[in-house]
Amino acid sequence: GSDVPAWVEQKGGTLHFTTVTRADAGNYTCLASNSLQGEIRAVVQLTVAVYVVFKLKPENTTVYQGHTAVLHCQATGDPPPFIQWKKKDKFLEADKSR
């Protein structure tokens, strides 16, 4: 069988993950058996989501009128985040021509 990682404790019918990692994601099978009725099993899927965090956080920017300003924003997560910009609580439309 597969070795249980140090952060996973198997006690009775419980599999306890103290610090879940993406490597822990996957299918797990619970087996229950006795000498009279044989064996039953149930397969469960563990999905590990990754918090959304800024990879590149927008910074306050000052620019002279008539000059160009560029605001950068990048975020990572699993599932990957969708990034949008708002001004005064209204979403900015994406420029389809670029």
Secondary structure, 3 states (H helix, E strand, C coil): CCCCCCCEEEECCEEEECCCCHHHCEEEEEEEEECCCEEEEEEEEECCCEEEEEEECCCCCCCCCCCCCCCCCEEEEECCCCCCCEECCEECCCCCCC
